[in-house]
Amino acid sequence: MKKVNRILTYILFVSPALAVYLAIIAFPIISSVGLSFTEYNIYKNLADWIGFANYIKIFRDPVFWFSMKNNFFIIFVSVFGQIPLGFVLAYVIYRKLVKRSAFFQTMVFLPTVISTIIVGILWSKMTSPIGVIPKIIQIITGNPNYAITITLSKNLAMIPIAFVLLWLYTGYYLIIFLANLQNIDPNIIEAAHIDGATNNQVFTRIIIPQLYGVLVLTSILAISGSLRSFDLIFAMTGGGPAYYTNVLAIYMYNYAFINYNYGVGSAISTVMVVISIVLVVMVRFIRRRIDTMEA
C-alpha cells in the first residue's frame, strides 16, 4: 500500500510538469519533424507528403552552408571565448586580485540584463558610417573620411557580432563560475598549501577538476544558445549584407515566416536540433573520456 501511495504521489507531482513539457516542447518538435517532409499550403491548410525534398533543397542551397558556417563560428566564439573569459574573470574576483570586486562583477554582468534587441540596435547604430565608433577612429587617425568596411566583407562581417557576443554573455558565465568557485571547500585549498602545493598546482589539481561538471554545463548552454542565435544578429544586421551574417535561425525565419514555406523552415529547424544533439553528445563523450583517463 505504501508503495502504491508513493507511486501515486510521484505521478501527481510529475504529471503537471510532464504535461507542460509535452505540450510546449515535445509536441511542437515532433510536429515540426513531420511537417519537414511535407509541402504545406498555407491557403488550403493542406500538407502534401514530399519525402526528403525539403532537405535536399536546403542542402543544395549555398546560403544554408554559409549560415551553418556562421553558426559554427558563433559556437567557437562562445565555447572558446565567452567561457574561458568568464572563468578568468571569475577567478580574478575569487582570488580578490582586483579592488571593489563587487563593482567589477556588476559591470561585467550588466550587459546580460539589457534586452538583446536593444543591444543589437545600439551596436548597429554605433558601427554605422555615422556612428560613434567610426567617429572615434576618425579622430584617432585624423582621417575624416574613414568608414567601417569590415561589415561589408564576406569573411570578416561576423567579427563585430563576435565582439558583441563576448561583451554581452561573458558576465553570464562569470556568475556561474564564481558561484561554483565559492562553493569549493577552502579547507582543501588550505591543506594543499600546507602540504607545499604551489598556486599553479592548486589551480590545476584542485580547482579545475572541481569545475569539470560546470565546464560541461556551460559548454552545452553555449552550444544550444549559439545554434538558436537570432535576436542579436537580426537586430544588428538582419543577416545582411548579402547573407554575410546569416545564421540558421534567420535562414529558417526567412523561409517559414517571410516566404511562408513551413516545410523547408521545419526541415531547417530539424537540422538545427540534430546538430545540437550531436554536439552535446560530443561534449559529454569528451567529459567521460577525461574522467576515464584520470581514473
Short mmCIF file of the C-alpha atoms (twelve columns), coordinates in Angstrom:
data_MODEL
# 
_entry.id   MODEL 
# 
loop_
_atom_site.group_PDB 
_atom_site.id 
_atom_site.type_symbol 
_atom_site.label_atom_id 
_atom_site.label_alt_id 
_atom_site.label_comp_id 
_atom_site.label_asym_id 
_atom_site.label_seq_id 
_atom_site.Cartn_x 
_atom_site.Cartn_y 
_atom_site.Cartn_z 
_atom_site.pdbx_PDB_model_num 
ATOM 1   C CA . MET A 1   0.000  0.000  0.000   1 
ATOM 2   C CA . LYS A 2   2.830  2.375  0.840   1 
ATOM 3   C CA . LYS A 3   4.477  1.607  -2.488  1 
ATOM 4   C CA . VAL A 4   1.241  2.380  -4.357  1 
ATOM 5   C CA . ASN A 5   0.839  5.660  -2.473  1 
ATOM 6   C CA . ARG A 6   4.424  6.573  -3.272  1 
ATOM 7   C CA . ILE A 7   3.855  5.911  -6.976  1 
ATOM 8   C CA . LEU A 8   0.605  7.896  -6.989  1 
ATOM 9   C CA . THR A 9   2.317  10.799 -5.208  1 
ATOM 10  C CA . TYR A 10  5.157  10.701 -7.732  1 
ATOM 11  C CA . ILE A 11  2.688  10.735 -10.642 1 
ATOM 12  C CA . LEU A 12  0.715  13.569 -9.032  1 
ATOM 13  C CA . PHE A 13  3.791  15.797 -8.761  1 
ATOM 14  C CA . VAL A 14  5.351  14.859 -12.093 1 
ATOM 15  C CA . SER A 15  2.224  14.988 -14.271 1 
ATOM 16  C CA . PRO A 16  1.827  18.820 -14.439 1 
ATOM 17  C CA . ALA A 17  5.458  19.349 -15.460 1 
ATOM 18  C CA . LEU A 18  5.309  16.435 -17.909 1 
ATOM 19  C CA . ALA A 19  2.093  17.765 -19.455 1 
ATOM 20  C CA . VAL A 20  3.638  21.221 -19.911 1 
ATOM 21  C CA . TYR A 21  6.802  19.694 -21.410 1 
ATOM 22  C CA . LEU A 22  4.832  17.546 -23.864 1 
ATOM 23  C CA . ALA A 23  2.567  20.442 -24.881 1 
ATOM 24  C CA . ILE A 24  5.211  23.162 -25.212 1 
ATOM 25  C CA . ILE A 25  8.376  21.294 -26.239 1 
ATOM 26  C CA . ALA A 26  7.865  17.667 -27.295 1 
ATOM 27  C CA . PHE A 27  4.722  18.076 -29.401 1 
ATOM 28  C CA . PRO A 28  5.997  21.102 -31.409 1 
ATOM 29  C CA . ILE A 29  9.299  19.292 -32.107 1 
ATOM 30  C CA . ILE A 30  7.534  16.144 -33.316 1 
ATOM 31  C CA . SER A 31  5.097  18.213 -35.391 1 
ATOM 32  C CA . SER A 32  7.966  20.176 -36.908 1 
ATOM 33  C CA . VAL A 33  9.797  16.984 -37.884 1 
ATOM 34  C CA . GLY A 34  6.644  15.647 -39.547 1 
ATOM 35  C CA . LEU A 35  5.998  18.949 -41.306 1 
ATOM 36  C CA . SER A 36  9.555  18.947 -42.708 1 
ATOM 37  C CA . PHE A 37  8.586  16.027 -45.006 1 
ATOM 38  C CA . THR A 38  5.639  17.897 -46.495 1 
ATOM 39  C CA . GLU A 39  4.843  20.826 -48.749 1 
ATOM 40  C CA . TYR A 40  2.436  22.850 -46.661 1 
ATOM 41  C CA . ASN A 41  -0.137 25.032 -48.421 1 
ATOM 42  C CA . ILE A 42  -0.983 27.909 -46.092 1 
ATOM 43  C CA . TYR A 43  -4.040 28.941 -48.104 1 
ATOM 44  C CA . LYS A 44  -5.651 25.489 -48.234 1 
ATOM 45  C CA . ASN A 45  -4.280 24.362 -44.867 1 
ATOM 46  C CA . LEU A 46  -3.101 21.142 -46.502 1 
ATOM 47  C CA . ALA A 47  0.229  19.332 -46.273 1 
ATOM 48  C CA . ASP A 48  1.321  17.111 -49.183 1 
ATOM 49  C CA . TRP A 49  3.924  14.445 -48.398 1 
ATOM 50  C CA . ILE A 50  7.090  15.023 -50.460 1 
ATOM 51  C CA . GLY A 51  9.652  12.970 -48.536 1 
ATOM 52  C CA . PHE A 52  13.171 14.375 -48.275 1 
ATOM 53  C CA . ALA A 53  12.657 17.051 -50.950 1 
ATOM 54  C CA . ASN A 54  12.878 19.909 -48.425 1 
ATOM 55  C CA . TYR A 55  16.149 18.569 -47.011 1 
ATOM 56  C CA . ILE A 56  17.590 18.120 -50.487 1 
ATOM 57  C CA . LYS A 57  16.601 21.698 -51.282 1 
ATOM 58  C CA . ILE A 58  18.379 23.230 -48.297 1 
ATOM 59  C CA . PHE A 59  21.455 21.018 -48.659 1 
ATOM 60  C CA . ARG A 60  21.828 22.254 -52.244 1 
ATOM 61  C CA . ASP A 61  21.483 25.889 -51.173 1 
ATOM 62  C CA . PRO A 62  24.848 27.685 -50.673 1 
ATOM 63  C CA . VAL A 63  23.155 30.091 -48.237 1 
ATOM 64  C CA . PHE A 64  22.388 27.154 -45.931 1 
ATOM 65  C CA . TRP A 65  26.041 26.128 -45.753 1 
ATOM 66  C CA . PHE A 66  27.171 29.723 -45.311 1 
ATOM 67  C CA . SER A 67  24.661 30.144 -42.479 1 
ATOM 68  C CA . MET A 68  25.873 26.927 -40.863 1 
ATOM 69  C CA . LYS A 69  29.468 28.148 -41.096 1 
ATOM 70  C CA . ASN A 70  28.462 31.347 -39.298 1 
ATOM 71  C CA . ASN A 71  26.701 29.290 -36.619 1 
ATOM 72  C CA . PHE A 72  29.818 27.218 -36.021 1 
ATOM 73  C CA . PHE A 73  31.826 30.440 -35.810 1 
ATOM 74  C CA . ILE A 74  29.446 31.648 -33.086 1 
ATOM 75  C CA . ILE A 75  29.783 28.299 -31.292 1 
ATOM 76  C CA . PHE A 76  33.573 28.666 -31.428 1 
ATOM 77  C CA . VAL A 77  33.388 32.199 -30.015 1 
ATOM 78  C CA . SER A 78  31.002 31.070 -27.275 1 
ATOM 79  C CA . VAL A 79  32.863 27.914 -26.194 1 
ATOM 80  C CA . PHE A 80  36.428 29.181 -26.614 1 
ATOM 81  C CA . GLY A 81  35.754 32.874 -25.956 1 
ATOM 82  C CA . GLN A 82  32.895 33.526 -23.549 1 
ATOM 83  C CA . ILE A 83  33.521 30.511 -21.291 1 
ATOM 84  C CA . PRO A 84  37.315 30.955 -20.822 1 
ATOM 85  C CA . LEU A 85  36.957 34.720 -20.432 1 
ATOM 86  C CA . GLY A 86  34.122 34.297 -17.939 1 
ATOM 87  C CA . PHE A 87  36.199 31.780 -15.985 1 
ATOM 88  C CA . VAL A 88  39.272 34.031 -15.919 1 
ATOM 89  C CA . LEU A 89  37.258 37.000 -14.681 1 
ATOM 90  C CA . ALA A 90  35.523 34.816 -12.084 1 
ATOM 91  C CA . TYR A 91  38.902 33.520 -10.895 1 
ATOM 92  C CA . VAL A 92  40.242 37.063 -10.645 1 
ATOM 93  C CA . ILE A 93  37.292 38.015 -8.416  1 
ATOM 94  C CA . TYR A 94  37.549 34.749 -6.437  1 
ATOM 95  C CA . ARG A 95  41.232 35.365 -5.675  1 
ATOM 96  C CA . LYS A 96  40.465 39.022 -4.920  1 
ATOM 97  C CA . LEU A 97  43.033 40.244 -7.415  1 
ATOM 98  C CA . VAL A 98  41.039 43.419 -8.080  1 
ATOM 99  C CA . LYS A 99  39.730 46.034 -5.707  1 
ATOM 100 C CA . ARG A 100 36.000 46.642 -5.407  1 
ATOM 101 C CA . SER A 101 35.266 43.225 -6.866  1 
ATOM 102 C CA . ALA A 102 31.507 43.683 -6.364  1 
ATOM 103 C CA . PHE A 103 31.521 46.728 -8.645  1 
ATOM 104 C CA . PHE A 104 33.726 44.901 -11.168 1 
ATOM 105 C CA . GLN A 105 31.376 41.906 -11.130 1 
ATOM 106 C CA . THR A 106 28.329 44.130 -11.601 1 
ATOM 107 C CA . MET A 107 29.847 45.955 -14.569 1 
ATOM 108 C CA . VAL A 108 30.737 42.700 -16.343 1 
ATOM 109 C CA . PHE A 109 27.322 41.165 -15.670 1 
ATOM 110 C CA . LEU A 110 25.326 44.321 -16.504 1 
ATOM 111 C CA . PRO A 111 25.047 43.727 -20.303 1 
ATOM 112 C CA . THR A 112 23.231 40.431 -19.720 1 
ATOM 113 C CA . VAL A 113 20.256 42.190 -18.111 1 
ATOM 114 C CA . ILE A 114 19.752 44.505 -21.106 1 
ATOM 115 C CA . SER A 115 17.307 43.428 -23.794 1 
ATOM 116 C CA . THR A 116 19.171 41.651 -26.601 1 
ATOM 117 C CA . ILE A 117 17.164 43.546 -29.225 1 
ATOM 118 C CA . ILE A 118 18.171 46.860 -27.656 1 
ATOM 119 C CA . VAL A 119 21.814 45.738 -27.557 1 
ATOM 120 C CA . GLY A 120 21.675 44.769 -31.232 1 
ATOM 121 C CA . ILE A 121 20.139 48.094 -32.280 1 
ATOM 122 C CA . LEU A 122 22.606 50.013 -30.095 1 
ATOM 123 C CA . TRP A 123 25.665 48.335 -31.617 1 
ATOM 124 C CA . SER A 124 24.294 48.603 -35.152 1 
ATOM 125 C CA . LYS A 125 23.976 52.362 -34.641 1 
ATOM 126 C CA . MET A 126 27.448 52.576 -33.093 1 
ATOM 127 C CA . THR A 127 29.084 50.761 -36.020 1 
ATOM 128 C CA . SER A 128 27.111 52.544 -38.750 1 
ATOM 129 C CA . PRO A 129 29.017 55.010 -41.019 1 
ATOM 130 C CA . ILE A 130 27.744 57.911 -38.881 1 
ATOM 131 C CA . GLY A 131 28.069 56.011 -35.596 1 
ATOM 132 C CA . VAL A 132 30.274 56.615 -32.573 1 
ATOM 133 C CA . ILE A 133 32.963 54.034 -33.398 1 
ATOM 134 C CA . PRO A 134 33.812 55.422 -36.877 1 
ATOM 135 C CA . LYS A 135 33.893 58.924 -35.382 1 
ATOM 136 C CA . ILE A 136 36.364 57.828 -32.691 1 
ATOM 137 C CA . ILE A 137 38.579 56.150 -35.304 1 
ATOM 138 C CA . GLN A 138 38.403 59.291 -37.450 1 
ATOM 139 C CA . ILE A 139 39.604 61.402 -34.516 1 
ATOM 140 C CA . ILE A 140 42.408 58.964 -33.618 1 
ATOM 141 C CA . THR A 141 43.664 58.500 -37.195 1 
ATOM 142 C CA . GLY A 142 42.999 62.053 -38.321 1 
ATOM 143 C CA . ASN A 143 41.170 60.690 -41.369 1 
ATOM 144 C CA . PRO A 144 37.757 62.408 -41.633 1 
ATOM 145 C CA . ASN A 145 36.708 60.098 -44.485 1 
ATOM 146 C CA . TYR A 146 37.216 56.840 -42.599 1 
ATOM 147 C CA . ALA A 147 34.280 54.405 -42.729 1 
ATOM 148 C CA . ILE A 148 33.993 50.898 -41.308 1 
ATOM 149 C CA . THR A 149 34.225 48.371 -44.130 1 
ATOM 150 C CA . ILE A 150 34.601 45.186 -42.080 1 
ATOM 151 C CA . THR A 151 30.829 44.642 -42.078 1 
ATOM 152 C CA . LEU A 152 30.872 44.539 -45.885 1 
ATOM 153 C CA . SER A 153 33.485 41.782 -46.049 1 
ATOM 154 C CA . LYS A 154 32.299 38.242 -46.702 1 
ATOM 155 C CA . ASN A 155 34.956 36.764 -44.402 1 
ATOM 156 C CA . LEU A 156 35.057 39.443 -41.690 1 
ATOM 157 C CA . ALA A 157 31.445 40.588 -41.285 1 
ATOM 158 C CA . MET A 158 30.913 38.256 -38.311 1 
ATOM 159 C CA . ILE A 159 33.768 39.767 -36.260 1 
ATOM 160 C CA . PRO A 160 31.743 42.734 -34.888 1 
ATOM 161 C CA . ILE A 161 28.994 40.296 -33.925 1 
ATOM 162 C CA . ALA A 162 31.549 38.081 -32.186 1 
ATOM 163 C CA . PHE A 163 32.791 41.069 -30.191 1 
ATOM 164 C CA . VAL A 164 29.246 41.962 -29.124 1 
ATOM 165 C CA . LEU A 165 28.590 38.329 -28.143 1 
ATOM 166 C CA . LEU A 166 31.683 38.363 -25.916 1 
ATOM 167 C CA . TRP A 167 30.633 41.670 -24.346 1 
ATOM 168 C CA . LEU A 168 27.048 40.535 -23.865 1 
ATOM 169 C CA . TYR A 169 27.311 36.998 -22.458 1 
ATOM 170 C CA . THR A 170 30.669 36.765 -20.695 1 
ATOM 171 C CA . GLY A 171 29.094 38.084 -17.485 1 
ATOM 172 C CA . TYR A 172 26.584 35.234 -17.561 1 
ATOM 173 C CA . TYR A 173 29.364 32.637 -17.391 1 
ATOM 174 C CA . LEU A 174 31.254 34.741 -14.863 1 
ATOM 175 C CA . ILE A 175 28.352 34.374 -12.410 1 
ATOM 176 C CA . ILE A 176 28.141 30.606 -12.970 1 
ATOM 177 C CA . PHE A 177 31.864 30.060 -12.432 1 
ATOM 178 C CA . LEU A 178 32.086 32.439 -9.486  1 
ATOM 179 C CA . ALA A 179 29.216 30.692 -7.701  1 
ATOM 180 C CA . ASN A 180 30.903 27.318 -8.125  1 
ATOM 181 C CA . LEU A 181 34.346 28.627 -7.142  1 
ATOM 182 C CA . GLN A 182 32.880 29.961 -3.933  1 
ATOM 183 C CA . ASN A 183 31.414 26.508 -3.219  1 
ATOM 184 C CA . ILE A 184 34.865 24.880 -3.176  1 
ATOM 185 C CA . ASP A 185 35.822 23.986 0.389   1 
ATOM 186 C CA . PRO A 186 38.599 26.437 1.381   1 
ATOM 187 C CA . ASN A 187 39.951 23.851 3.835   1 
ATOM 188 C CA . ILE A 188 41.012 21.673 0.903   1 
ATOM 189 C CA . ILE A 189 42.991 24.520 -0.654  1 
ATOM 190 C CA . GLU A 190 44.495 25.467 2.702   1 
ATOM 191 C CA . ALA A 191 45.539 21.846 3.329   1 
ATOM 192 C CA . ALA A 192 47.161 21.702 -0.117  1 
ATOM 193 C CA . HIS A 193 49.170 24.853 0.620   1 
ATOM 194 C CA . ILE A 194 50.270 23.402 3.965   1 
ATOM 195 C CA . ASP A 195 51.470 20.287 2.145   1 
ATOM 196 C CA . GLY A 196 53.618 22.511 -0.071  1 
ATOM 197 C CA . ALA A 197 51.443 22.833 -3.177  1 
ATOM 198 C CA . THR A 198 52.033 25.922 -5.307  1 
ATOM 199 C CA . ASN A 199 49.258 28.157 -6.607  1 
ATOM 200 C CA . ASN A 200 49.581 26.587 -10.063 1 
ATOM 201 C CA . GLN A 201 49.275 23.087 -8.590  1 
ATOM 202 C CA . VAL A 202 46.225 24.090 -6.569  1 
ATOM 203 C CA . PHE A 203 44.702 25.572 -9.701  1 
ATOM 204 C CA . THR A 204 45.338 22.551 -11.956 1 
ATOM 205 C CA . ARG A 205 44.922 19.723 -9.413  1 
ATOM 206 C CA . ILE A 206 42.073 21.025 -7.240  1 
ATOM 207 C CA . ILE A 207 40.133 23.914 -8.765  1 
ATOM 208 C CA . ILE A 208 39.931 22.736 -12.394 1 
ATOM 209 C CA . PRO A 209 38.813 19.152 -11.534 1 
ATOM 210 C CA . GLN A 210 36.154 20.600 -9.220  1 
ATOM 211 C CA . LEU A 211 34.743 22.556 -12.169 1 
ATOM 212 C CA . TYR A 212 34.612 19.780 -14.791 1 
ATOM 213 C CA . GLY A 213 30.861 19.443 -14.413 1 
ATOM 214 C CA . VAL A 214 30.403 23.207 -14.701 1 
ATOM 215 C CA . LEU A 215 32.553 23.286 -17.842 1 
ATOM 216 C CA . VAL A 216 30.340 20.632 -19.424 1 
ATOM 217 C CA . LEU A 217 27.191 22.514 -18.409 1 
ATOM 218 C CA . THR A 218 28.428 25.858 -19.740 1 
ATOM 219 C CA . SER A 219 29.595 24.215 -22.981 1 
ATOM 220 C CA . ILE A 220 26.123 22.723 -23.514 1 
ATOM 221 C CA . LEU A 221 24.499 26.092 -22.773 1 
ATOM 222 C CA . ALA A 222 26.898 27.848 -25.160 1 
ATOM 223 C CA . ILE A 223 26.277 25.337 -27.968 1 
ATOM 224 C CA . SER A 224 22.498 25.358 -27.649 1 
ATOM 225 C CA . GLY A 225 22.413 29.150 -27.336 1 
ATOM 226 C CA . SER A 226 24.695 29.613 -30.342 1 
ATOM 227 C CA . LEU A 227 22.614 27.397 -32.623 1 
ATOM 228 C CA . ARG A 228 19.460 29.367 -31.901 1 
ATOM 229 C CA . SER A 229 21.148 32.771 -32.159 1 
ATOM 230 C CA . PHE A 230 18.610 35.068 -33.739 1 
ATOM 231 C CA . ASP A 231 17.590 38.214 -31.897 1 
ATOM 232 C CA . LEU A 232 21.003 39.893 -31.601 1 
ATOM 233 C CA . ILE A 233 22.043 39.238 -35.205 1 
ATOM 234 C CA . PHE A 234 18.595 40.056 -36.545 1 
ATOM 235 C CA . ALA A 235 18.652 43.399 -34.723 1 
ATOM 236 C CA . MET A 236 22.236 44.204 -35.753 1 
ATOM 237 C CA . THR A 237 22.340 43.146 -39.393 1 
ATOM 238 C CA . GLY A 238 19.201 41.187 -40.283 1 
ATOM 239 C CA . GLY A 239 21.554 38.581 -41.756 1 
ATOM 240 C CA . GLY A 240 22.974 41.027 -44.303 1 
ATOM 241 C CA . PRO A 241 24.642 42.345 -46.214 1 
ATOM 242 C CA . ALA A 242 24.257 39.645 -48.900 1 
ATOM 243 C CA . TYR A 243 23.783 36.887 -46.275 1 
ATOM 244 C CA . TYR A 244 27.288 37.536 -44.874 1 
ATOM 245 C CA . THR A 245 25.967 37.424 -41.297 1 
ATOM 246 C CA . ASN A 246 23.149 34.961 -41.905 1 
ATOM 247 C CA . VAL A 247 22.705 32.126 -39.397 1 
ATOM 248 C CA . LEU A 248 20.438 29.082 -39.448 1 
ATOM 249 C CA . ALA A 249 17.783 30.716 -37.262 1 
ATOM 250 C CA . ILE A 250 17.468 33.694 -39.632 1 
ATOM 251 C CA . TYR A 251 17.607 31.349 -42.623 1 
ATOM 252 C CA . MET A 252 14.705 29.390 -41.109 1 
ATOM 253 C CA . TYR A 253 12.816 32.609 -40.262 1 
ATOM 254 C CA . ASN A 254 13.017 33.832 -43.846 1 
ATOM 255 C CA . TYR A 255 11.646 30.590 -45.233 1 
ATOM 256 C CA . ALA A 256 8.956  29.974 -42.617 1 
ATOM 257 C CA . PHE A 257 7.653  33.462 -41.834 1 
ATOM 258 C CA . ILE A 258 8.650  35.594 -44.825 1 
ATOM 259 C CA . ASN A 259 8.112  33.120 -47.663 1 
ATOM 260 C CA . TYR A 260 5.534  31.037 -45.724 1 
ATOM 261 C CA . ASN A 261 7.313  27.825 -46.711 1 
ATOM 262 C CA . TYR A 262 6.748  25.935 -43.483 1 
ATOM 263 C CA . GLY A 263 8.036  22.635 -44.859 1 
ATOM 264 C CA . VAL A 264 11.509 23.999 -45.610 1 
ATOM 265 C CA . GLY A 265 11.518 26.028 -42.388 1 
ATOM 266 C CA . SER A 266 10.720 22.878 -40.401 1 
ATOM 267 C CA . ALA A 267 13.485 20.998 -42.200 1 
ATOM 268 C CA . ILE A 268 15.982 23.680 -41.217 1 
ATOM 269 C CA . SER A 269 14.829 23.599 -37.587 1 
ATOM 270 C CA . THR A 270 15.146 19.797 -37.556 1 
ATOM 271 C CA . VAL A 271 18.716 20.044 -38.831 1 
ATOM 272 C CA . MET A 272 19.462 22.570 -36.072 1 
ATOM 273 C CA . VAL A 273 18.111 20.177 -33.427 1 
ATOM 274 C CA . VAL A 274 20.172 17.282 -34.823 1 
ATOM 275 C CA . ILE A 275 23.360 19.378 -34.869 1 
ATOM 276 C CA . SER A 276 22.707 20.493 -31.289 1 
ATOM 277 C CA . ILE A 277 22.191 16.891 -30.110 1 
ATOM 278 C CA . VAL A 278 25.367 15.709 -31.867 1 
ATOM 279 C CA . LEU A 279 27.492 18.491 -30.366 1 
ATOM 280 C CA . VAL A 280 26.071 17.947 -26.864 1 
ATOM 281 C CA . VAL A 281 26.782 14.198 -27.116 1 
ATOM 282 C CA . MET A 282 30.342 15.012 -28.210 1 
ATOM 283 C CA . VAL A 283 30.848 17.281 -25.189 1 
ATOM 284 C CA . ARG A 284 29.573 14.608 -22.818 1 
ATOM 285 C CA . PHE A 285 31.741 11.975 -24.530 1 
ATOM 286 C CA . ILE A 286 34.836 14.145 -24.090 1 
ATOM 287 C CA . ARG A 287 33.935 14.603 -20.412 1 
ATOM 288 C CA . ARG A 288 33.660 10.836 -19.913 1 
ATOM 289 C CA . ARG A 289 36.992 10.298 -21.684 1 
ATOM 290 C CA . ILE A 290 38.665 12.814 -19.367 1 
ATOM 291 C CA . ASP A 291 37.175 11.116 -16.306 1 
ATOM 292 C CA . THR A 292 38.369 7.725  -17.580 1 
ATOM 293 C CA . MET A 293 41.901 8.972  -18.196 1 
ATOM 294 C CA . GLU A 294 42.080 10.497 -14.711 1 
ATOM 295 C CA . ALA A 295 40.740 7.341  -13.095 1 
# 
